[in-house]
Amino acid sequence: MPEMPASPWWTPHVHADRRPILLARNRIEAAIRGYLGAADFVMVDPPGLQRSPGNETHLHAFATRMIGEDGVAQTRYLHTSPEFSMKKLLAAGERRIASLGHVWRNRERSGRHHPEFTMLEWYRVEEPYAAVMDDCVAMIRLAAATIGAPQLRYRGVEADPAAAVERISVAEAFAQHAGIDLLATMDAAGNTDAEALAAQMRAAGLEVPDEIQWSYLFTRILTEKVEPQLGRGRITILDRYPASEAALARRTPDDPRVAERFEIYACGVELANGFGELTDAAEQRRRFAAEMDEKARLYGERYPLDEEFLAALKLMPDASGIALGFDRLVMLAVGADRIDQVLWVPVAG
């Protein structure tokens, strides 16, 4: 006989088992909203429909058609992040804003990914990007404390949220966990050399694919060798990304090869992605065009540029921003194995 499927989430006995986790989620959300309010953040509510969903090569969006009063249909996208809208608000004069809402990313569904998920994103004007790092660590600790979790947990890996935070550069992490000298594969301006990175991978005993492309090799080393080692026993901040992997971040003042981009990890899971924000509209346009050229090459599609966003960058002050995967934070705080365990209603498969 065929195997009977697992009971759906809306079955009363399944919901009864899930409900304590979902109520813990609500308590964490309330605590984080309290933190933001106490820190004088203004909560904003960006729209989900956008002219452009974002212009990064490997971000995939859901498209729809918006029909106006004249009956003319225009393509719109569900946003992959509220970033463009929030930066327009910074250009308009807001100085400390936050958003907690749903975003959508296509081609993403796994134990850690969901096509519709909740993102917490916030910005500080004229403050260094270390300030949003500190915010994020404080909120991770607050989430654990709110539900009485002494450890963050994910599939047998633990991290003590109260322990001293590790802050390590991407180059240091590649050397430590993969035996790769990453900066040696870039010139002084940050231009990358795929053959040099491939040669180091071979010397380190790592498999190199037939098609050699620097960004792909970088991502493969990061996901297979580096990320699983981050956030073990304590929170890790992975800082100073290669400039070529930080399309929305400004370069660091001391080394143009790297940028003010960081990610925060616990239990080998990426929780947040932050930047010292790029405000040079011409440079941003150049980077977006390069990203969309690569997207067209790899996936056969490209997304339009948001011209209003690029215009707003000319008015936007220096700022730091960060986006945190709220569902993943809850998942680690309650020790769940899959992201759909912490969603009130998972998207139908």
C-alpha positions as CSV (number, residue, x, y, z in Angstrom):
1,M,0.0,0.0,0.0
2,P,1.2,3.6,-0.7
3,E,2.7,5.4,2.3
4,M,0.1,7.8,3.9
5,P,1.1,11.4,3.8
6,A,1.9,13.3,7.0
7,S,-1.0,15.1,8.6
8,P,-1.3,18.7,7.3
9,W,-0.5,21.6,9.6
10,W,-4.2,22.5,10.0
11,T,-5.0,19.1,11.6
12,P,-6.0,19.9,15.2
13,H,-3.5,17.6,16.8
14,V,-0.6,18.9,14.6
15,H,-1.6,22.5,15.4
16,A,-1.7,21.7,19.1
17,D,1.9,20.5,18.9
18,R,3.0,23.6,16.9
19,R,1.1,26.1,18.9
20,P,3.7,26.6,21.7
21,I,6.3,27.4,19.1
22,L,4.0,29.9,17.3
23,L,3.2,31.7,20.6
24,A,6.9,31.9,21.3
25,R,7.3,33.5,17.9
26,N,4.7,36.1,18.9
27,R,6.6,36.8,22.1
28,I,9.8,37.3,20.3
29,E,8.2,39.6,17.8
30,A,6.7,41.7,20.6
31,A,10.1,41.9,22.4
32,I,11.9,43.1,19.2
33,R,9.2,45.7,18.5
34,G,9.8,46.9,22.0
35,Y,13.6,47.1,21.4
36,L,13.1,49.1,18.2
37,G,10.6,51.5,19.9
38,A,13.0,52.1,22.8
39,A,15.8,52.9,20.3
40,D,13.6,55.5,18.6
41,F,13.0,53.6,15.4
42,V,10.0,54.5,13.4
43,M,8.1,51.5,12.0
44,V,7.3,51.8,8.3
45,D,5.2,49.7,6.0
46,P,6.7,49.4,2.5
47,P,4.5,48.0,-0.3
48,G,5.1,44.5,-1.6
49,L,4.5,45.5,-5.2
50,Q,7.5,47.1,-6.9
51,R,8.8,48.1,-10.3
52,S,11.9,46.1,-9.6
53,P,12.3,43.3,-7.1
54,G,16.0,43.9,-6.7
55,N,19.0,43.6,-9.1
56,E,21.2,40.9,-7.7
57,T,22.2,38.0,-9.9
58,H,20.9,35.1,-7.8
59,L,17.8,36.7,-6.4
60,H,14.6,35.4,-8.1
61,A,11.3,37.2,-7.9
62,F,7.6,36.5,-8.4
63,A,6.1,38.6,-11.2
64,T,2.5,39.7,-11.6
65,R,0.5,42.1,-13.8
66,M,-1.0,45.4,-12.5
67,I,-3.9,46.7,-14.6
68,G,-4.7,50.4,-14.4
69,E,-7.9,52.3,-14.9
70,D,-7.1,52.6,-18.6
71,G,-6.9,48.8,-18.9
72,V,-3.2,48.8,-19.6
73,A,-1.2,46.0,-17.9
74,Q,2.2,46.6,-16.4
75,T,4.6,44.1,-14.9
76,R,5.2,44.4,-11.2
77,Y,7.1,42.2,-8.8
78,L,6.7,41.1,-5.2
79,H,9.7,42.6,-3.5
80,T,12.6,40.4,-2.3
81,S,13.4,43.0,0.3
82,P,11.9,46.4,1.3
83,E,15.3,48.0,0.7
84,F,14.4,50.3,-2.2
85,S,11.3,51.7,-0.6
86,M,13.1,52.2,2.7
87,K,16.0,54.0,1.1
88,K,13.6,56.3,-0.6
89,L,12.2,57.2,2.8
90,L,15.8,57.9,4.0
91,A,16.1,60.3,1.0
92,A,12.8,61.9,2.1
93,G,14.3,62.7,5.5
94,E,13.7,59.7,7.8
95,R,16.7,58.9,9.9
96,R,16.0,55.7,11.9
97,I,13.4,53.4,10.4
98,A,12.5,49.7,10.6
99,S,10.1,47.3,8.8
100,L,8.9,43.9,9.8
101,G,6.9,42.3,7.0
102,H,6.7,39.6,4.3
103,V,9.0,39.3,1.3
104,W,9.0,36.8,-1.5
105,R,11.9,34.9,-3.2
106,N,11.4,32.4,-5.9
107,R,13.4,29.2,-6.4
108,E,13.9,29.0,-2.7
109,R,12.4,26.2,-0.6
110,S,14.3,24.0,1.9
111,G,14.7,23.5,5.6
112,R,16.1,27.0,5.8
113,H,14.2,28.7,3.0
114,H,10.6,29.5,2.3
115,P,9.2,31.3,-0.8
116,E,7.3,33.8,1.5
117,F,9.0,34.8,4.7
118,T,9.2,37.6,7.3
119,M,12.1,40.0,7.1
120,L,13.1,42.5,9.7
121,E,15.0,45.4,8.1
122,W,16.3,48.6,9.7
123,Y,18.5,51.6,8.9
124,R,20.5,54.2,10.9
125,V,21.4,57.5,9.2
126,E,24.9,58.8,9.7
127,E,25.9,56.0,12.0
128,P,28.7,53.4,11.3
129,Y,27.7,49.9,10.2
130,A,29.0,48.5,13.5
131,A,25.9,50.2,15.0
132,V,23.5,47.9,13.1
133,M,25.8,44.9,14.0
134,D,25.3,45.8,17.7
135,D,21.5,46.1,17.2
136,C,21.3,42.6,15.6
137,V,23.4,40.9,18.3
138,A,21.2,42.6,20.9
139,M,18.0,41.3,19.2
140,I,19.3,37.8,18.9
141,R,20.1,37.8,22.6
142,L,16.7,39.3,23.3
143,A,14.9,36.6,21.3
144,A,16.6,33.8,23.3
145,A,16.1,35.5,26.6
146,T,12.4,36.3,25.9
147,I,11.5,32.6,25.7
148,G,14.1,31.4,28.2
149,A,16.4,29.6,25.7
150,P,19.9,29.3,27.1
151,Q,21.3,28.1,23.7
152,L,20.4,28.7,20.1
153,R,20.1,25.3,18.4
154,Y,19.9,23.9,14.8
155,R,20.2,20.3,14.0
156,G,22.6,19.4,16.7
157,V,24.7,22.6,16.6
158,E,24.5,25.1,19.4
159,A,25.5,28.7,20.0
160,D,25.5,30.6,23.3
161,P,23.8,33.9,22.5
162,A,25.4,35.5,25.6
163,A,29.0,34.5,24.7
164,A,31.5,37.0,23.4
165,V,30.8,37.6,19.6
166,E,33.4,36.5,17.1
167,R,34.1,39.0,14.3
168,I,36.1,37.7,11.4
169,S,36.8,39.0,7.9
170,V,35.8,36.9,4.9
171,A,39.5,36.6,3.9
172,E,40.4,35.4,7.4
173,A,37.5,32.9,7.3
174,F,38.5,31.5,3.9
175,A,42.1,31.0,5.1
176,Q,41.0,29.4,8.4
177,H,38.3,27.1,7.1
178,A,39.2,26.4,3.5
179,G,43.0,27.1,3.2
180,I,42.3,29.8,0.5
181,D,44.1,33.2,0.2
182,L,41.2,35.1,-1.2
183,L,42.8,38.5,-1.5
184,A,45.5,37.0,-3.6
185,T,42.8,36.3,-6.3
186,M,42.0,40.1,-6.6
187,D,44.0,43.0,-7.9
188,A,44.5,46.3,-6.0
189,A,41.2,47.6,-7.4
190,G,39.2,44.5,-6.4
191,N,39.0,43.0,-9.9
192,T,38.8,39.2,-9.6
193,D,40.9,36.4,-11.2
194,A,38.9,33.2,-11.5
195,E,41.9,31.1,-12.7
196,A,43.8,32.1,-9.6
197,L,41.0,31.1,-7.3
198,A,40.5,27.8,-9.2
199,A,44.3,27.0,-8.8
200,Q,44.1,27.5,-5.1
201,M,41.0,25.3,-4.9
202,R,42.8,22.5,-6.6
203,A,45.9,22.9,-4.4
204,A,43.5,22.7,-1.3
205,G,42.0,19.5,-2.7
206,L,38.6,21.1,-3.6
207,E,36.7,20.1,-6.7
208,V,36.6,22.8,-9.5
209,P,33.7,22.8,-12.0
210,D,34.3,22.9,-15.7
211,E,33.0,26.4,-16.0
212,I,35.3,28.7,-14.0
213,Q,33.7,31.9,-12.8
214,W,35.0,33.7,-9.7
215,S,31.7,34.5,-8.1
216,Y,30.5,31.0,-8.4
217,L,33.7,29.6,-7.0
218,F,33.6,32.1,-4.1
219,T,30.0,31.1,-3.3
220,R,30.8,27.4,-3.5
221,I,33.7,27.7,-1.1
222,L,31.6,29.9,1.2
223,T,28.6,27.6,1.4
224,E,30.5,24.2,1.5
225,K,33.6,25.0,3.6
226,V,33.1,28.3,5.5
227,E,29.5,28.8,6.5
228,P,29.0,25.4,8.3
229,Q,31.9,26.4,10.7
230,L,30.5,29.8,11.6
231,G,28.4,30.5,14.7
232,R,29.5,27.4,16.5
233,G,29.3,28.0,20.2
234,R,28.8,31.8,19.8
235,I,27.5,34.3,17.3
236,T,29.8,35.1,14.4
237,I,30.0,38.3,12.4
238,L,31.5,37.6,8.9
239,D,32.8,41.0,7.8
240,R,34.5,42.8,4.9
241,Y,33.1,40.9,1.9
242,P,34.8,41.2,-1.5
243,A,33.6,44.3,-3.2
244,S,32.4,42.2,-6.2
245,E,30.0,40.4,-3.8
246,A,28.6,43.5,-2.2
247,A,26.5,45.3,-4.9
248,L,24.8,47.6,-2.5
249,A,27.6,48.3,0.0
250,R,30.3,51.0,-0.1
251,R,34.0,50.0,-0.2
252,T,36.0,50.1,2.9
253,P,38.2,53.2,3.3
254,D,41.4,51.2,3.9
255,D,41.1,48.5,1.2
256,P,39.1,48.9,-2.1
257,R,39.2,45.2,-2.6
258,V,36.6,44.7,0.1
259,A,33.3,46.4,1.2
260,E,31.3,47.3,4.3
261,R,29.2,44.2,4.0
262,F,28.7,41.6,6.8
263,E,26.6,38.6,7.6
264,I,25.7,37.3,11.1
265,Y,25.7,33.6,11.8
266,A,24.6,31.3,14.6
267,C,24.8,27.4,14.5
268,G,26.1,27.6,10.9
269,V,22.9,29.5,9.8
270,E,23.0,32.9,8.2
271,L,20.6,35.2,10.1
272,A,21.3,38.7,8.8
273,N,23.0,40.6,6.0
274,G,24.1,44.2,6.5
275,F,25.9,47.1,4.8
276,G,27.5,50.4,5.1
277,E,25.2,51.7,2.3
278,L,26.3,52.8,-1.1
279,T,24.9,56.2,-2.0
280,D,26.8,56.8,-5.3
281,A,24.0,56.6,-7.9
282,A,26.3,56.2,-10.9
283,E,28.3,53.4,-9.2
284,Q,25.1,51.7,-8.1
285,R,23.7,51.8,-11.7
286,R,27.0,50.3,-13.0
287,R,26.8,47.5,-10.5
288,F,23.2,46.7,-11.2
289,A,23.8,46.6,-14.9
290,A,26.7,44.1,-14.4
291,E,24.5,42.0,-12.1
292,M,21.6,41.9,-14.6
293,D,24.0,41.0,-17.4
294,E,25.2,38.1,-15.4
295,K,21.6,37.1,-14.5
296,A,20.7,37.1,-18.2
297,R,23.7,34.9,-19.0
298,L,22.9,32.4,-16.2
299,Y,19.1,32.4,-16.1
300,G,18.0,34.0,-19.3
301,E,16.1,36.9,-17.7
302,R,16.8,40.3,-16.2
303,Y,14.8,42.7,-14.0
304,P,14.3,46.4,-14.7
305,L,16.1,49.1,-12.8
306,D,14.1,51.2,-10.4
307,E,14.9,54.7,-11.7
308,E,13.2,56.3,-8.8
309,F,15.5,54.5,-6.4
310,L,18.6,55.5,-8.4
311,A,17.3,59.1,-8.3
312,A,16.6,59.0,-4.6
313,L,20.2,57.8,-3.9
314,K,21.4,61.3,-4.9
315,L,19.5,62.6,-1.9
316,M,20.1,59.8,0.5
317,P,22.5,60.6,3.4
318,D,25.2,58.1,4.6
319,A,23.5,55.3,6.3
320,S,23.9,51.7,7.6
321,G,21.3,49.0,7.2
322,I,20.6,45.4,7.8
323,A,18.1,42.7,7.0
324,L,17.4,39.8,9.4
325,G,15.5,36.7,8.6
326,F,12.9,36.7,11.4
327,D,11.7,33.2,10.9
328,R,15.3,31.8,11.0
329,L,15.8,33.6,14.3
330,V,12.7,32.0,15.8
331,M,13.8,28.7,14.4
332,L,17.1,28.8,16.2
333,A,15.6,30.2,19.4
334,V,13.1,27.4,19.7
335,G,15.4,24.7,18.3
336,A,13.3,23.8,15.3
337,D,14.7,21.7,12.5
338,R,12.8,23.4,9.6
339,I,11.6,26.9,8.9
340,D,8.0,25.8,8.2
341,Q,7.7,24.7,11.8
342,V,7.8,28.3,13.0
343,L,5.4,29.7,10.4
344,W,1.7,30.2,11.4
345,V,0.7,29.1,7.9
346,P,3.3,27.6,5.5
347,V,2.9,28.3,1.7
348,A,1.2,25.3,0.1
349,G,3.5,23.0,-1.7
